[in-house]
């Protein structure tokens, strides 16, 4: 390479460096903020009943900011998936109170420092299935079961007063939405303290648990009571029964157990019980929940109307 070519290349490189030096420095962007649901709050509620650290998630409807109305309260178990789903259904399907009455949404969160499967197996189940010699080993993988009563005491004694004192919550109109083990907890609560909630939306209830102990609990309740004042809606997917194909169960029959529970309660002829049961066609254990929430809320919290689909 001759000196003339070398000088030209050097001059070109220096020109490029000068251009780059004169250009404004690139802005270092901060990480974007995490999305948060508007009008939502998290309360730390250590439980005296269970000596565990729980959270309570609260989501207020847009209409809450104006007026002095007191709102019904919808509680969800398993809020890690149910909270945002029910929030979205209230926003889309509810149409600001036209189709579904506006409500305060409450997520009953399990301890954040525990495995969710372990926590729900312990807190949502009414009996200790590990003590039952007839149990199937493949159905019980958690370490502890049977603390539903302690969890119920926590919700009633510590969560309810918090909501009543800090929000315009109509605590005479409480709705529980539970799924699977959460629905089992709801049914056990219904048979222990039916007035704890005024409406129960129970999806895909795990009535198989502990040799179908829920039917023993129902017999115990019926032996001492002539009425059961509550609105109870039972849902399960049509695939939640034994059948061919991957969406069916191999041997668990949630549909059959649910229908049996409905039949038992119907035969009792409780004057204050409003009971409904529905098998959701084409739905399995996971997809059924996305359908039953909207259907259940339309029935237990009908809006001011007329209904609109958009």
LUMKE-420518 format. One record per residue (C-alpha): residue in three letters; x, y negated, z. Coordinates in pm, whole numbers, padded with zeros to 5 digits, always signed. Last residue first. Example, Ala and Ser with C-alpha at 12.3 -4.5 7.8 and 13.67 -1.06 7.14 Angstrom:
<sites>
Ser+01367+00106+00714 Ala+01230+00450+00780 
</sites>
This chain:
<sites>
Unk-07173+00515+02283 Unk-07357+00810+02428 Unk-07605+00596+02621 Unk-07836+00692+02902 Unk-08100+00434+02993 Unk-07994+00416+03261 Unk-07922+00311+03623 Unk-07679+00598+03660 Unk-07737+00950+03786 Unk-07510+01050+04075 Unk-07579+01419+04151 Unk-07687+01525+03802 Unk-07458+01319+03578 Unk-07177+01393+03823 Unk-07215+01768+03774 Unk-07220+01758+03398 Unk-06915+01533+03385 Unk-06715+01744+03628 Unk-06832+02072+03476 Unk-06668+02020+03139 Unk-06303+01958+03232 Unk-06331+02225+03499 Unk-06444+02492+03255 Unk-06126+02455+03048 Unk-05905+02603+03316 Unk-06096+02912+03429 Unk-06238+02980+03083 Unk-06499+02804+02870 Unk-06689+02919+02560 Unk-07030+02896+02725 Unk-07046+02721+03059 Unk-07243+02941+03299 Unk-07471+02720+03504 Unk-07613+02729+03856 Unk-07832+02479+04040 Unk-07948+02450+04396 Unk-08129+02177+04585 Unk-08152+02297+04944 Unk-08380+02119+05192 Unk-08657+02380+05201 Unk-08421+02679+05238 Unk-08592+02962+05053 Unk-08339+03222+05172 Unk-08387+03410+04844 Unk-08233+03120+04651 Unk-07920+03124+04867 Unk-07864+03493+04796 Unk-07934+03452+04424 Unk-07688+03163+04392 Unk-07417+03361+04570 Unk-07488+03658+04341 Unk-07467+03434+04036 Unk-07130+03300+04152 Unk-06998+03651+04218 Unk-07103+03765+03871 Unk-06945+03465+03699 Unk-06626+03492+03900 Unk-06583+03855+03798 Unk-06220+03957+03847 Unk-06130+04276+03657 Unk-05927+04193+03348 Unk-06037+03833+03318 Unk-06135+03699+02979 Unk-05938+03441+02783 Unk-05682+03693+02658 Unk-05928+03920+02481 Unk-06176+04184+02587 Unk-06399+04140+02892 Unk-06414+04103+03268 Unk-06565+03774+03386 Unk-06451+03416+03382 Unk-06487+03390+03003 Unk-06837+03238+03030 Unk-06695+02956+03238 Unk-06821+02895+03589 Unk-07040+02632+03752 Unk-07234+02599+04077 Unk-07423+02285+04174 Unk-07526+02238+04537 Unk-07743+01956+04670 Unk-07754+01978+05047 Unk-07982+02043+05341 Unk-07956+02409+05436 Unk-08258+02511+05642 Unk-08372+02787+05876 Unk-08042+02831+06058 Unk-07886+03081+06299 Unk-07880+03410+06112 Unk-07855+03230+05778 Unk-07515+03086+05872 Unk-07374+03422+05971 Unk-07508+03581+05652 Unk-07349+03306+05444 Unk-07014+03358+05616 Unk-07035+03728+05537 Unk-07107+03641+05174 Unk-06801+03414+05164 Unk-06588+03711+05276 Unk-06581+03841+04922 Unk-06317+04107+04996 Unk-06076+03840+05116 Unk-06125+03607+04817 Unk-06354+03726+04535 Unk-06565+03414+04589 Unk-06295+03208+04421 Unk-06535+02941+04296 Unk-06515+02859+03924 Unk-06651+02509+03980 Unk-06830+02379+04287 Unk-07004+02043+04275 Unk-07128+01994+04632 Unk-07365+01713+04726 Unk-07449+01555+05062 Unk-07112+01624+05215 Unk-07039+01695+05583 Unk-07408+01774+05615 Unk-07354+02142+05531 Unk-07114+02193+05821 Unk-07010+02561+05837 Unk-07192+02708+05536 Unk-07130+02408+05311 Unk-06772+02390+05437 Unk-06716+02752+05330 Unk-06864+02668+04990 Unk-06637+02365+04952 Unk-06330+02559+05059 Unk-06416+02823+04799 Unk-06460+02542+04546 Unk-06107+02420+04623 Unk-05983+02777+04586 Unk-06124+02767+04231 Unk-06239+02408+04172 Unk-06384+02157+04416 Unk-06585+01838+04371 Unk-06732+01704+04694 Unk-06991+01426+04699 Unk-07054+01188+04990 Unk-07361+00969+05015 Unk-07415+00882+05384 Unk-07057+00754+05394 Unk-07152+00460+05175 Unk-06802+00324+05129 Unk-06732-00047+05124 Unk-06368+00027+05203 Unk-06126+00001+05495 Unk-06324+00118+05798 Unk-06545+00384+05641 Unk-06259+00520+05432 Unk-06028+00562+05730 Unk-06308+00707+05944 Unk-06374+00978+05680 Unk-06009+01078+05640 Unk-05929+01137+06007 Unk-06206+01331+06182 Unk-06391+01480+05886 Unk-06096+01549+05657 Unk-05874+01673+05941 Unk-06148+01894+06083 Unk-06200+02050+05740 Unk-05828+02123+05720 Unk-05841+02295+06055 Unk-06144+02496+05943 Unk-05984+02593+05613 Unk-05678+02739+05786 Unk-05714+03098+05661 Unk-05404+03186+05464 Unk-05028+03176+05519 Unk-04728+03317+05330 Unk-04871+03301+04980 Unk-04864+03587+04729 Unk-05207+03735+04783 Unk-05387+03886+04485 Unk-05120+04139+04384 Unk-05123+04298+04730 Unk-05488+04393+04708 Unk-05652+04355+05046 Unk-05825+04647+05215 Unk-05610+04624+05531 Unk-05738+04268+05591 Unk-05492+04075+05804 Unk-05329+03917+05499 Unk-05669+03778+05401 Unk-05653+03522+05680 Unk-05995+03360+05663 Unk-06159+03040+05538 Unk-05922+02956+05249 Unk-05862+02600+05129 Unk-05582+02494+05366 Unk-05348+02794+05348 Unk-05376+02897+04984 Unk-05389+02527+04893 Unk-05061+02456+05068 Unk-04873+02761+04938 Unk-04974+02695+04577 Unk-04887+02326+04612 Unk-04535+02395+04743 Unk-04477+02159+05031 Unk-04313+01817+05068 Unk-04604+01634+04907 Unk-04851+01762+05166 Unk-05190+01818+05001 Unk-05381+01530+04848 Unk-05752+01480+04914 Unk-05819+01248+04620 Unk-06092+00993+04681 Unk-06298+00826+04408 Unk-06526+00538+04505 Unk-06839+00549+04295 Unk-07017+00384+04004 Unk-07348+00553+03921 Unk-07318+00776+03617 Unk-07478+00691+03282 Unk-07520+00314+03323 Unk-07285+00267+03618 Unk-06987+00119+03442 Unk-07024+00343+03135 Unk-07006+00664+03342 Unk-06886+00876+03053 Unk-06570+00681+02977 Unk-06464+00517+03306 Unk-06614+00773+03545 Unk-06477+01052+03325 Unk-06131+00894+03328 Unk-06121+00867+03708 Unk-06248+01227+03733 Unk-05957+01346+03518 Unk-05704+01123+03695 Unk-05794+01269+04032 Unk-05851+01632+03930 Unk-05499+01725+03819 Unk-05279+01641+04119 Unk-05607+01580+04301 Unk-05641+01949+04397 Unk-05957+01875+04597 Unk-06177+01590+04488 Unk-06392+01359+04698 Unk-06662+01138+04542 Unk-06779+00850+04760 Unk-07104+00660+04714 Unk-07055+00284+04697 Unk-07154-00003+04923 Unk-07240-00315+04729 Unk-07093-00647+04839 Unk-07057-00827+04509 Unk-06763-00838+04273 Unk-06432-00654+04293 Unk-06600-00312+04326 Unk-06736-00333+03971 Unk-06406-00206+03830 Unk-06443+00119+04022 Unk-06209+00186+04314 Unk-05954+00468+04331 Unk-05835+00605+04665 Unk-05562+00864+04717 Unk-05530+01015+05064 Unk-05192+01153+05162 Unk-05110+01433+05404 Unk-04829+01483+05654 Unk-04892+01788+05871 Unk-04974+01839+06238 Unk-05287+02038+06142 Unk-05560+01858+06338 Unk-05354+01550+06414 Unk-05307+01501+06042 Unk-05071+01237+05914 Unk-05266+01007+05683 Unk-05044+00813+05445 Unk-05276+00609+05228 Unk-05233+00566+04853 Unk-05423+00302+04659 Unk-05588+00262+04320 Unk-05736-00055+04173 Unk-05549-00011+03844 Unk-05404+00336+03779 Unk-05027+00300+03775 Unk-04791+00326+03481 Unk-04424+00341+03576 Unk-04228+00023+03507 Unk-04005+00019+03202 Unk-03632+00074+03261 Unk-03447-00255+03234 Unk-03333-00363+02891 Unk-02971-00468+02840 Unk-02992-00755+02591 Unk-02744-00731+02305 Unk-02490-01013+02313 Unk-02552-01294+02067 Unk-02335-01280+01753 Unk-02022-01496+01751 Unk-01795-01211+01853 Unk-01943-00987+01586 Unk-01884-01249+01320 Unk-01527-01308+01441 Unk-01456-00935+01437 Unk-01581-00908+01081 Unk-01361-01198+00970 Unk-01058-01038+01140 Unk-01125-00712+00956 Unk-01151-00893+00621 Unk-00824-01080+00685 Unk-00647-00754+00773 Unk-00778-00591+00456 Unk-00657-00884+00243 Unk-00315-00883+00413 Unk-00271-00511+00349 Unk-00363-00550-00016 Unk-00106-00827-00062 Unk+00165-00639+00131 Unk+00154-00341-00099 Unk+00000+00000+00000 
</sites>
